[in-house]
Amino acid sequence: MGFLQSAGTTVLAFAVLISVIVFIHELGHLLVGKWLGVKAVRFSIGFGPRLWGFQWGETEYRLSLLPFGGYVKFAGDNPLEELPPEDRGRGFLEQPPQRKAAIAVAGPAANFVLAVGILFLLYAFPQVDIAAVVGSVKPGSPAAQAGLRYGDRIVAVDGKPIEGFTALQEMVGARAGQSTRFTIQRGSQTLDTAVVPGSYDESDPIETVKRGRIGIMPTPFAAEIGVVAGSPAARAGLRDFDRVVRLAGQPIANYEQLAERIASLHGPVEIDVLRRDEVAAPGATLWLEKPVHAVVEADGSASGLELAHLTLFFVQPGSAAAEAGLRRGDRVVSINGSPVAWWLDDVERAVKAAGAEPFQMTVRRGKQLVAVTVRQHLRTARNEAGVRAQIPELGAGPDPAVRAVEPILISVHSSLGGALKRSTAEIASMTRKMVLGLQRIAVGRISAEAISGPLTIAEVARKAADAGWKTFLWWMALISLNLGVLNLVPIPVLDGFHVLSAAIEGVRRRPLSLRFREIANLVGVALVLALMLFALRNDAVRMFLD
Protein backbone atom coordinates (compact mmCIF):
# COMPACT_ATOMS: atom_id res chain seq x y z
CA MET A 1 0.00 0.00 0.00
CA GLY A 2 2.86 2.39 0.87
CA PHE A 3 4.49 1.74 -2.51
CA LEU A 4 1.21 2.40 -4.34
CA GLN A 5 0.69 5.63 -2.42
CA SER A 6 4.25 6.76 -3.20
CA ALA A 7 3.87 5.86 -6.88
CA GLY A 8 0.52 7.65 -7.04
CA THR A 9 1.99 10.77 -5.43
CA THR A 10 4.92 10.69 -7.84
CA VAL A 11 2.70 10.42 -10.93
CA LEU A 12 0.30 13.13 -9.72
CA ALA A 13 3.09 15.54 -8.70
CA PHE A 14 4.91 14.99 -11.99
CA ALA A 15 1.73 15.45 -14.04
CA VAL A 16 0.82 18.70 -12.27
CA LEU A 17 4.36 20.07 -12.48
CA ILE A 18 4.90 19.29 -16.17
CA SER A 19 1.36 20.22 -17.23
CA VAL A 20 1.56 23.69 -15.71
CA ILE A 21 5.03 24.39 -17.14
CA VAL A 22 4.16 23.10 -20.61
CA PHE A 23 0.81 24.90 -20.60
CA ILE A 24 2.52 28.23 -19.88
CA HIS A 25 5.21 27.56 -22.50
CA GLU A 26 2.75 26.74 -25.26
CA LEU A 27 0.44 29.54 -24.16
CA GLY A 28 3.29 31.97 -24.84
CA HIS A 29 3.56 30.69 -28.42
CA LEU A 30 -0.22 30.77 -28.85
CA LEU A 31 -0.84 34.29 -27.55
CA VAL A 32 1.97 35.93 -29.51
CA GLY A 33 1.02 33.99 -32.65
CA LYS A 34 -2.60 35.08 -32.41
CA TRP A 35 -1.53 38.65 -31.61
CA LEU A 36 0.53 38.68 -34.81
CA GLY A 37 -2.39 37.31 -36.85
CA VAL A 38 -1.13 33.74 -37.38
CA LYS A 39 -3.87 31.13 -37.38
CA ALA A 40 -3.60 28.61 -34.51
CA VAL A 41 -5.22 25.33 -35.54
CA ARG A 42 -4.58 23.30 -32.37
CA PHE A 43 -3.35 23.87 -28.80
CA SER A 44 -2.43 20.58 -27.11
CA ILE A 45 -1.08 19.70 -23.68
CA GLY A 46 0.58 16.34 -24.21
CA PHE A 47 1.17 14.31 -27.37
CA GLY A 48 -0.64 11.43 -29.00
CA PRO A 49 -4.36 10.63 -29.11
CA ARG A 50 -6.82 13.20 -27.83
CA LEU A 51 -8.32 12.49 -24.40
CA TRP A 52 -10.49 15.57 -24.05
CA GLY A 53 -10.93 18.91 -25.76
CA PHE A 54 -13.14 21.58 -27.22
CA GLN A 55 -13.30 24.02 -30.13
CA TRP A 56 -13.14 27.73 -29.36
CA GLY A 57 -13.18 29.96 -32.37
CA GLU A 58 -10.75 28.71 -35.00
CA THR A 59 -8.58 26.80 -32.50
CA GLU A 60 -9.04 23.33 -31.02
CA TYR A 61 -7.89 23.01 -27.40
CA ARG A 62 -7.10 19.48 -26.27
CA LEU A 63 -5.53 17.30 -23.59
CA SER A 64 -3.60 14.39 -25.12
CA LEU A 65 -2.55 10.99 -23.83
CA LEU A 66 1.20 11.41 -23.25
CA PRO A 67 1.87 14.23 -20.71
CA PHE A 68 5.52 14.76 -21.68
CA GLY A 69 5.20 18.07 -23.46
CA GLY A 70 2.77 19.87 -25.71
CA TYR A 71 2.53 21.88 -28.88
CA VAL A 72 0.75 24.60 -30.82
CA LYS A 73 -0.15 23.70 -34.38
CA PHE A 74 -0.07 26.85 -36.51
CA ALA A 75 -1.46 26.91 -40.02
CA GLY A 76 1.30 26.62 -42.59
CA ASP A 77 4.07 25.56 -40.19
CA ASN A 78 4.80 22.53 -42.41
CA PRO A 79 6.45 23.51 -45.72
CA LEU A 80 4.66 20.60 -47.44
CA GLU A 81 1.27 21.81 -46.26
CA GLU A 82 -0.88 23.67 -48.76
CA LEU A 83 -2.89 26.48 -47.18
CA PRO A 84 -6.53 26.97 -48.17
CA PRO A 85 -7.20 30.32 -49.87
CA GLU A 86 -8.93 31.80 -46.82
CA ASP A 87 -5.80 31.25 -44.69
CA ARG A 88 -3.31 32.76 -47.13
CA GLY A 89 -1.14 35.30 -45.36
CA ARG A 90 -1.87 33.73 -41.95
CA GLY A 91 0.49 30.76 -42.21
CA PHE A 92 3.52 30.57 -39.90
CA LEU A 93 6.14 30.12 -42.63
CA GLU A 94 4.66 33.01 -44.61
CA GLN A 95 5.48 35.46 -41.82
CA PRO A 96 8.49 37.78 -42.00
CA PRO A 97 11.55 36.61 -40.00
CA GLN A 98 11.02 38.95 -37.07
CA ARG A 99 7.50 37.62 -36.51
CA LYS A 100 8.60 33.98 -36.65
CA ALA A 101 11.38 34.77 -34.19
CA ALA A 102 8.94 36.53 -31.85
CA ILE A 103 6.56 33.52 -31.86
CA ALA A 104 9.47 31.13 -31.24
CA VAL A 105 10.91 33.20 -28.37
CA ALA A 106 7.48 33.60 -26.74
CA GLY A 107 7.44 30.05 -25.35
CA PRO A 108 10.76 30.23 -23.47
CA ALA A 109 9.93 33.81 -22.45
CA ALA A 110 6.70 32.57 -20.88
CA ASN A 111 8.73 30.05 -18.86
CA PHE A 112 10.96 32.86 -17.59
CA VAL A 113 7.88 34.91 -16.67
CA LEU A 114 6.39 31.90 -14.84
CA ALA A 115 9.62 31.40 -12.88
CA VAL A 116 9.79 35.06 -11.87
CA GLY A 117 6.08 35.06 -11.02
CA ILE A 118 6.37 32.01 -8.76
CA LEU A 119 9.35 33.40 -6.87
CA PHE A 120 7.61 36.77 -6.58
CA LEU A 121 4.60 35.01 -5.05
CA LEU A 122 6.80 33.11 -2.61
CA TYR A 123 8.78 36.19 -1.57
CA ALA A 124 5.65 38.34 -1.27
CA PHE A 125 4.45 36.00 1.48
CA PRO A 126 6.18 36.21 4.89
CA GLN A 127 9.34 34.09 4.85
CA VAL A 128 10.74 32.12 7.77
CA ASP A 129 14.41 33.03 8.18
CA ILE A 130 17.14 32.88 10.80
CA ALA A 131 17.48 36.11 12.75
CA ALA A 132 20.51 38.29 11.95
CA VAL A 133 21.94 37.70 15.41
CA VAL A 134 25.56 36.81 16.11
CA GLY A 135 25.56 33.28 17.52
CA SER A 136 29.30 32.74 17.43
CA VAL A 137 32.36 34.65 16.21
CA LYS A 138 35.35 32.97 14.62
CA PRO A 139 38.58 33.88 16.44
CA GLY A 140 40.77 36.20 14.37
CA SER A 141 38.02 36.82 11.79
CA PRO A 142 37.01 40.27 10.45
CA ALA A 143 34.02 40.17 12.80
CA ALA A 144 36.26 39.44 15.80
CA GLN A 145 38.64 42.24 14.79
CA ALA A 146 35.69 44.64 14.52
CA GLY A 147 34.51 43.71 18.01
CA LEU A 148 31.30 41.84 17.18
CA ARG A 149 30.11 39.62 20.04
CA TYR A 150 27.73 36.80 20.78
CA GLY A 151 24.18 38.18 21.04
CA ASP A 152 24.73 41.26 18.87
CA ARG A 153 21.75 41.84 16.58
CA ILE A 154 22.78 43.26 13.20
CA VAL A 155 20.07 45.76 12.28
CA ALA A 156 21.64 47.47 9.24
CA VAL A 157 24.52 47.14 6.76
CA ASP A 158 25.71 50.39 5.18
CA GLY A 159 22.46 51.94 6.37
CA LYS A 160 20.21 49.33 4.76
CA PRO A 161 17.94 47.61 7.31
CA ILE A 162 18.53 43.89 7.83
CA GLU A 163 16.07 41.38 9.26
CA GLY A 164 17.13 37.88 8.34
CA PHE A 165 20.50 36.16 8.12
CA THR A 166 19.92 35.34 4.43
CA ALA A 167 19.86 39.03 3.46
CA LEU A 168 22.92 39.62 5.64
CA GLN A 169 24.85 36.87 3.82
CA GLU A 170 23.88 38.30 0.42
CA MET A 171 25.05 41.79 1.33
CA VAL A 172 28.30 40.64 2.95
CA GLY A 173 28.98 38.23 0.07
CA ALA A 174 29.01 41.12 -2.40
CA ARG A 175 31.41 43.25 -0.31
CA ALA A 176 34.62 41.20 -0.20
CA GLY A 177 37.53 43.48 0.76
CA GLN A 178 35.28 46.56 1.12
CA SER A 179 34.93 48.48 4.37
CA THR A 180 31.31 48.01 5.42
CA ARG A 181 29.42 49.80 8.17
CA PHE A 182 27.49 47.51 10.51
CA THR A 183 24.82 48.88 12.82
CA ILE A 184 24.29 46.53 15.76
CA GLN A 185 21.97 46.36 18.72
CA ARG A 186 23.82 45.28 21.88
CA GLY A 187 21.42 45.20 24.77
CA SER A 188 20.01 48.73 25.01
CA GLN A 189 22.86 50.23 22.96
CA THR A 190 22.96 50.90 19.22
CA LEU A 191 26.53 50.83 17.90
CA ASP A 192 28.22 51.35 14.55
CA THR A 193 31.38 49.49 13.57
CA ALA A 194 33.37 49.06 10.36
CA VAL A 195 33.98 45.51 9.11
CA VAL A 196 36.07 44.53 6.09
CA PRO A 197 34.77 41.14 4.86
CA GLY A 198 37.45 38.67 3.93
CA SER A 199 37.49 37.09 0.47
CA TYR A 200 37.06 33.37 -0.02
CA ASP A 201 36.33 31.03 -2.92
CA GLU A 202 32.79 29.67 -3.08
CA SER A 203 32.73 26.64 -5.34
CA ASP A 204 30.00 24.53 -6.89
CA PRO A 205 30.09 22.06 -9.81
CA ILE A 206 29.72 24.94 -12.28
CA GLU A 207 32.08 27.68 -11.14
CA THR A 208 34.17 29.23 -8.39
CA VAL A 209 33.45 32.83 -7.38
CA LYS A 210 34.89 35.23 -4.82
CA ARG A 211 32.57 35.96 -1.92
CA GLY A 212 32.82 38.07 1.20
CA ARG A 213 32.68 36.55 4.67
CA ILE A 214 33.11 38.11 8.11
CA GLY A 215 33.32 34.97 10.28
CA ILE A 216 30.06 34.71 12.19
CA MET A 217 27.37 32.07 12.50
CA PRO A 218 23.76 32.73 13.50
CA THR A 219 23.79 29.85 15.98
CA PRO A 220 26.06 29.43 18.98
CA PHE A 221 27.88 26.19 19.67
CA ALA A 222 26.62 23.73 22.25
CA ALA A 223 28.39 23.98 25.62
CA GLU A 224 30.40 20.85 24.89
CA ILE A 225 33.93 21.27 26.15
CA GLY A 226 37.45 20.19 25.48
CA VAL A 227 39.71 20.15 28.53
CA VAL A 228 43.33 21.33 28.47
CA ALA A 229 45.65 18.78 30.10
CA GLY A 230 46.97 19.92 33.51
CA SER A 231 44.51 22.84 33.71
CA PRO A 232 42.19 23.63 36.65
CA ALA A 233 39.33 22.02 34.69
CA ALA A 234 41.34 18.80 34.21
CA ARG A 235 42.33 18.70 37.90
CA ALA A 236 38.64 19.04 38.82
CA GLY A 237 37.91 15.81 36.88
CA LEU A 238 36.21 17.33 33.84
CA ARG A 239 36.72 15.49 30.53
CA ASP A 240 36.57 16.14 26.83
CA PHE A 241 33.00 16.16 25.45
CA ASP A 242 31.35 16.91 28.81
CA ARG A 243 28.38 19.23 28.22
CA VAL A 244 28.09 22.04 30.76
CA VAL A 245 24.54 22.62 31.96
CA ARG A 246 25.14 24.86 35.01
CA LEU A 247 27.94 27.19 36.07
CA ALA A 248 27.98 28.70 39.56
CA GLY A 249 24.34 27.70 39.95
CA GLN A 250 23.25 29.45 36.74
CA PRO A 251 21.96 27.49 33.71
CA ILE A 252 24.18 27.46 30.61
CA ALA A 253 22.52 27.42 27.19
CA ASN A 254 25.57 27.36 24.90
CA TYR A 255 29.34 27.60 24.75
CA GLU A 256 29.44 31.35 24.06
CA GLN A 257 27.50 31.97 27.25
CA LEU A 258 29.82 29.64 29.14
CA ALA A 259 32.96 31.36 27.82
CA GLU A 260 31.65 34.83 28.73
CA ARG A 261 30.74 33.84 32.28
CA ILE A 262 33.78 31.79 33.22
CA ALA A 263 36.15 34.50 31.91
CA SER A 264 34.92 36.76 34.73
CA LEU A 265 35.20 34.18 37.54
CA HIS A 266 38.09 33.43 39.89
CA GLY A 267 38.34 30.94 42.71
CA PRO A 268 36.21 27.83 43.36
CA VAL A 269 33.31 27.55 40.92
CA GLU A 270 30.72 24.78 40.82
CA ILE A 271 30.11 23.20 37.43
CA ASP A 272 27.44 20.66 36.52
CA VAL A 273 27.94 18.66 33.34
CA LEU A 274 26.34 15.79 31.49
CA ARG A 275 28.82 13.05 30.62
CA ARG A 276 28.17 10.42 27.99
CA ASP A 277 29.29 6.88 28.67
CA GLU A 278 29.40 4.35 25.87
CA VAL A 279 27.09 1.37 26.34
CA ALA A 280 27.55 -1.74 24.21
CA ALA A 281 24.41 -2.93 22.43
CA PRO A 282 23.80 -5.60 19.76
CA GLY A 283 24.74 -4.08 16.41
CA ALA A 284 25.03 -0.51 17.72
CA THR A 285 26.67 1.85 20.17
CA LEU A 286 24.48 3.65 22.67
CA TRP A 287 25.35 6.61 24.85
CA LEU A 288 24.10 7.03 28.39
CA GLU A 289 24.20 10.54 29.86
CA LYS A 290 24.88 10.91 33.56
CA PRO A 291 25.15 14.09 35.64
CA VAL A 292 28.57 14.96 37.09
CA HIS A 293 29.27 17.72 39.63
CA ALA A 294 32.73 19.34 39.86
CA VAL A 295 34.40 22.31 41.52
CA VAL A 296 36.93 24.18 39.38
CA GLU A 297 39.49 26.65 40.68
CA ALA A 298 38.55 29.16 38.02
CA ASP A 299 41.23 31.45 36.66
CA GLY A 300 39.33 33.44 34.07
CA SER A 301 40.11 32.43 30.51
CA ALA A 302 42.94 30.17 31.80
CA SER A 303 40.53 27.74 33.47
CA GLY A 304 41.23 25.10 30.83
CA LEU A 305 37.82 24.91 29.16
CA GLU A 306 37.65 25.20 25.39
CA LEU A 307 35.12 24.48 22.69
CA ALA A 308 35.11 20.82 21.63
CA HIS A 309 34.52 21.44 17.91
CA LEU A 310 38.23 21.00 17.05
CA THR A 311 38.59 17.87 19.18
CA LEU A 312 38.23 14.55 17.35
CA PHE A 313 35.16 12.78 18.69
CA PHE A 314 35.37 9.83 16.30
CA VAL A 315 38.12 8.19 14.28
CA GLN A 316 36.76 5.46 12.03
CA PRO A 317 38.72 2.18 12.06
CA GLY A 318 40.66 1.70 8.83
CA SER A 319 40.16 5.32 7.77
CA ALA A 320 42.85 7.70 6.55
CA ALA A 321 42.84 9.39 9.96
CA ALA A 322 43.35 6.06 11.73
CA GLU A 323 46.17 5.09 9.37
CA ALA A 324 47.87 8.42 10.11
CA GLY A 325 47.75 7.66 13.84
CA LEU A 326 45.05 10.12 14.88
CA ARG A 327 43.08 9.27 18.00
CA ARG A 328 39.83 10.24 19.67
CA GLY A 329 40.51 13.28 21.85
CA ASP A 330 43.22 14.75 19.60
CA ARG A 331 42.65 18.48 19.13
CA VAL A 332 43.48 19.88 15.67
CA VAL A 333 45.87 22.83 15.92
CA SER A 334 47.06 23.42 12.34
CA ILE A 335 47.02 22.01 8.81
CA ASN A 336 50.11 22.43 6.64
CA GLY A 337 51.36 24.97 9.16
CA SER A 338 48.23 27.17 9.02
CA PRO A 339 46.41 27.48 12.37
CA VAL A 340 42.75 26.48 12.43
CA ALA A 341 39.95 28.15 14.37
CA TRP A 342 36.74 26.52 13.11
CA TRP A 343 36.30 22.97 11.86
CA LEU A 344 33.72 23.94 9.24
CA ASP A 345 35.74 26.80 7.75
CA ASP A 346 39.32 25.76 8.20
CA VAL A 347 39.62 22.00 8.58
CA GLU A 348 36.92 20.94 6.11
CA ARG A 349 38.08 23.40 3.45
CA ALA A 350 41.73 22.37 3.86
CA VAL A 351 41.10 18.62 3.66
CA LYS A 352 38.74 19.06 0.71
CA ALA A 353 41.38 21.08 -1.14
CA ALA A 354 44.03 18.44 -0.38
CA GLY A 355 42.06 15.64 -2.02
CA ALA A 356 44.24 12.52 -2.18
CA GLU A 357 47.47 14.49 -1.80
CA PRO A 358 49.26 14.07 1.55
CA PHE A 359 49.04 16.95 4.03
CA GLN A 360 50.42 17.69 7.48
CA MET A 361 48.09 17.88 10.45
CA THR A 362 49.30 18.97 13.86
CA VAL A 363 47.20 17.95 16.85
CA ARG A 364 47.48 18.49 20.57
CA ARG A 365 47.51 15.19 22.45
CA GLY A 366 47.60 15.73 26.18
CA LYS A 367 50.44 18.19 26.73
CA GLN A 368 52.25 17.34 23.50
CA LEU A 369 51.97 18.56 19.92
CA VAL A 370 51.95 15.65 17.48
CA ALA A 371 52.46 16.09 13.72
CA VAL A 372 51.05 13.44 11.40
CA THR A 373 50.92 13.02 7.63
CA VAL A 374 47.46 12.23 6.29
CA ARG A 375 46.64 10.83 2.86
CA GLN A 376 42.88 10.70 2.48
CA HIS A 377 40.98 7.79 0.99
CA LEU A 378 38.87 8.46 -2.09
CA ARG A 379 35.26 7.31 -2.24
CA THR A 380 33.19 7.26 -5.42
CA ALA A 381 29.95 9.15 -4.91
CA ARG A 382 27.72 11.59 -6.76
CA ASN A 383 28.36 15.28 -6.25
CA GLU A 384 25.85 18.14 -6.24
CA ALA A 385 25.50 17.94 -10.04
CA GLY A 386 24.67 14.23 -9.90
CA VAL A 387 28.05 13.27 -11.42
CA ARG A 388 30.10 10.42 -10.01
CA ALA A 389 33.26 11.87 -8.52
CA GLN A 390 36.12 10.90 -6.24
CA ILE A 391 35.27 12.32 -2.81
CA PRO A 392 38.15 12.57 -0.29
CA GLU A 393 37.40 11.16 3.16
CA LEU A 394 39.35 11.89 6.34
CA GLY A 395 37.36 9.44 8.46
CA ALA A 396 37.46 11.56 11.61
CA GLY A 397 35.63 14.57 12.96
CA PRO A 398 34.16 16.43 15.91
CA ASP A 399 30.94 15.55 17.67
CA PRO A 400 28.01 16.60 15.42
CA ALA A 401 26.09 17.54 18.58
CA VAL A 402 28.38 20.55 19.08
CA ARG A 403 26.50 22.23 16.20
CA ALA A 404 23.05 21.14 17.36
CA VAL A 405 21.83 24.43 18.88
CA GLU A 406 18.55 25.62 17.37
CA PRO A 407 18.66 29.02 15.62
CA ILE A 408 16.36 31.94 16.36
CA LEU A 409 13.67 31.96 13.65
CA ILE A 410 11.80 35.06 12.57
CA SER A 411 9.19 35.98 9.98
CA VAL A 412 10.59 38.28 7.28
CA HIS A 413 8.25 40.49 5.28
CA SER A 414 9.15 41.93 1.86
CA SER A 415 7.48 44.80 0.05
CA LEU A 416 6.00 44.00 -3.35
CA GLY A 417 8.81 45.95 -4.98
CA GLY A 418 11.41 44.12 -2.90
CA ALA A 419 9.86 40.76 -3.75
CA LEU A 420 9.90 41.58 -7.49
CA LYS A 421 13.51 42.78 -7.34
CA ARG A 422 14.64 39.71 -5.42
CA SER A 423 12.80 37.25 -7.68
CA THR A 424 14.12 38.90 -10.85
CA ALA A 425 17.70 38.95 -9.53
CA GLU A 426 17.52 35.31 -8.47
CA ILE A 427 16.14 34.16 -11.82
CA ALA A 428 18.87 36.13 -13.62
CA SER A 429 21.52 34.47 -11.44
CA MET A 430 20.07 30.97 -11.96
CA THR A 431 19.80 31.56 -15.74
CA ARG A 432 23.47 32.49 -15.85
CA LYS A 433 24.37 29.33 -13.94
CA MET A 434 22.31 27.17 -16.28
CA VAL A 435 23.89 28.66 -19.39
CA LEU A 436 27.37 28.17 -17.90
CA GLY A 437 26.46 24.60 -16.97
CA LEU A 438 25.30 23.80 -20.50
CA GLN A 439 28.44 25.35 -21.94
CA ARG A 440 30.66 23.28 -19.62
CA ILE A 441 28.78 20.08 -20.47
CA ALA A 442 29.16 20.84 -24.19
CA VAL A 443 32.95 21.29 -23.91
CA GLY A 444 33.38 18.36 -21.52
CA ARG A 445 34.29 20.30 -18.37
CA ILE A 446 31.22 18.84 -16.65
CA SER A 447 30.33 15.20 -17.24
CA ALA A 448 27.22 14.45 -19.29
CA GLU A 449 26.12 12.37 -16.29
CA ALA A 450 24.74 15.65 -14.95
CA ILE A 451 21.94 15.52 -17.56
CA SER A 452 18.67 14.42 -15.95
CA GLY A 453 15.44 13.24 -17.50
CA PRO A 454 11.77 12.70 -16.64
CA LEU A 455 12.41 10.05 -13.97
CA THR A 456 14.55 12.46 -11.95
CA ILE A 457 12.01 15.25 -12.46
CA ALA A 458 9.24 12.93 -11.25
CA GLU A 459 11.24 12.01 -8.15
CA VAL A 460 12.01 15.67 -7.46
CA ALA A 461 8.32 16.54 -7.91
CA ARG A 462 7.28 13.87 -5.38
CA LYS A 463 9.80 14.99 -2.76
CA ALA A 464 8.86 18.63 -3.31
CA ALA A 465 5.15 17.82 -2.92
CA ASP A 466 5.90 15.94 0.30
CA ALA A 467 7.83 18.97 1.60
CA GLY A 468 4.90 21.38 1.08
CA TRP A 469 3.43 23.71 -1.48
CA LYS A 470 6.17 26.33 -1.17
CA THR A 471 8.89 23.81 -1.96
CA PHE A 472 6.80 22.41 -4.83
CA LEU A 473 6.35 25.87 -6.33
CA TRP A 474 10.07 26.64 -5.96
CA TRP A 475 10.96 23.52 -7.94
CA MET A 476 8.30 24.36 -10.51
CA ALA A 477 10.01 27.73 -11.03
CA LEU A 478 13.43 26.09 -11.36
CA ILE A 479 12.25 23.46 -13.86
CA SER A 480 10.30 26.08 -15.83
CA LEU A 481 13.49 28.10 -16.06
CA ASN A 482 15.39 24.99 -17.21
CA LEU A 483 12.83 24.38 -19.94
CA GLY A 484 13.07 27.99 -21.09
CA VAL A 485 16.86 27.90 -21.28
CA LEU A 486 17.01 24.50 -23.00
CA ASN A 487 14.46 25.52 -25.62
CA LEU A 488 16.66 28.42 -26.65
CA VAL A 489 19.49 26.06 -27.60
CA PRO A 490 19.68 26.22 -31.44
CA ILE A 491 18.98 22.53 -32.08
CA PRO A 492 16.51 21.78 -34.89
CA VAL A 493 12.91 21.29 -33.62
CA LEU A 494 13.65 23.47 -30.56
CA ASP A 495 12.61 27.11 -30.36
CA GLY A 496 16.21 28.29 -30.48
CA PHE A 497 16.62 26.86 -33.97
CA HIS A 498 13.50 28.68 -35.17
CA VAL A 499 15.04 31.92 -33.88
CA LEU A 500 18.34 31.11 -35.62
CA SER A 501 16.53 30.21 -38.85
CA ALA A 502 14.62 33.49 -38.76
CA ALA A 503 17.89 35.39 -38.25
CA ILE A 504 19.49 33.59 -41.22
CA GLU A 505 16.45 34.36 -43.38
CA GLY A 506 16.65 38.00 -42.34
CA VAL A 507 20.28 38.17 -43.45
CA ARG A 508 19.74 36.20 -46.70
CA ARG A 509 16.47 38.01 -47.43
CA ARG A 510 14.89 34.79 -48.64
CA PRO A 511 13.43 31.67 -46.96
CA LEU A 512 15.53 28.61 -46.23
CA SER A 513 15.18 25.82 -48.77
CA LEU A 514 12.70 23.01 -48.26
CA ARG A 515 15.52 20.46 -48.44
CA PHE A 516 17.44 22.24 -45.68
CA ARG A 517 14.34 22.25 -43.46
CA GLU A 518 13.71 18.53 -44.04
CA ILE A 519 17.29 17.58 -43.18
CA ALA A 520 17.35 19.92 -40.17
CA ASN A 521 14.13 18.42 -38.80
CA LEU A 522 15.43 14.87 -39.20
CA VAL A 523 18.69 15.76 -37.47
CA GLY A 524 16.83 17.62 -34.75
CA VAL A 525 14.43 14.78 -34.03
CA ALA A 526 17.35 12.33 -33.88
CA LEU A 527 19.32 14.58 -31.51
CA VAL A 528 16.37 15.19 -29.20
CA LEU A 529 15.48 11.48 -29.08
CA ALA A 530 19.11 10.58 -28.39
CA LEU A 531 19.27 13.19 -25.63
CA MET A 532 16.04 11.88 -24.06
CA LEU A 533 17.30 8.29 -24.14
CA PHE A 534 20.63 9.36 -22.63
CA ALA A 535 18.83 11.31 -19.88
CA LEU A 536 16.61 8.29 -19.14
CA ARG A 537 19.71 6.13 -18.97
CA ASN A 538 21.26 8.54 -16.45
CA ASP A 539 18.04 8.51 -14.42
CA ALA A 540 17.93 4.72 -14.38
CA VAL A 541 21.58 4.44 -13.31
CA ARG A 542 21.06 6.90 -10.44
CA MET A 543 17.83 5.36 -9.23
CA PHE A 544 18.44 1.64 -9.68
CA LEU A 545 22.16 0.90 -10.05
CA ASP A 546 23.97 3.29 -7.67
Secondary structure as UniProt FT lines:
FT   HELIX           2..35
FT   TURN            36..37
FT   STRAND          40..56
FT   TURN            57..58
FT   STRAND          59..74
FT   TURN            75..76
FT   TURN            79..80
FT   HELIX           85..87
FT   TURN            88..89
FT   TURN            92..94
FT   HELIX           97..124
FT   STRAND          127..131
FT   STRAND          136..137
FT   TURN            139..140
FT   HELIX           142..146
FT   TURN            150..151
FT   STRAND          153..157
FT   TURN            158..159
FT   STRAND          160..161
FT   HELIX           165..173
FT   TURN            176..177
FT   STRAND          180..186
FT   TURN            187..188
FT   STRAND          189..195
FT   STRAND          198..203
FT   STRAND          208..213
FT   STRAND          216..217
FT   STRAND          224..227
FT   TURN            229..230
FT   HELIX           232..235
FT   TURN            236..237
FT   TURN            240..241
FT   STRAND          243..247
FT   TURN            248..249
FT   STRAND          250..251
FT   HELIX           255..262
FT   TURN            263..264
FT   STRAND          266..281
FT   TURN            282..283
FT   STRAND          284..299
FT   HELIX           300..302
FT   STRAND          305..307
FT   HELIX           308..310
FT   STRAND          314..315
FT   TURN            317..318
FT   HELIX           320..323
FT   TURN            324..325
FT   TURN            328..329
FT   STRAND          331..335
FT   TURN            336..337
FT   STRAND          338..339
FT   HELIX           343..347
FT   HELIX           348..354
FT   TURN            355..356
FT   STRAND          359..365
FT   TURN            366..367
FT   STRAND          368..374
FT   STRAND          377..382
FT   TURN            384..385
FT   STRAND          388..393
FT   STRAND          396..397
FT   HELIX           400..403
FT   STRAND          409..412
FT   HELIX           416..442
FT   TURN            443..444
FT   HELIX           448..450
FT   HELIX           454..467
FT   HELIX           469..487
FT   TURN            492..493
FT   HELIX           495..508
FT   HELIX           514..540
FT   HELIX           541..545
//
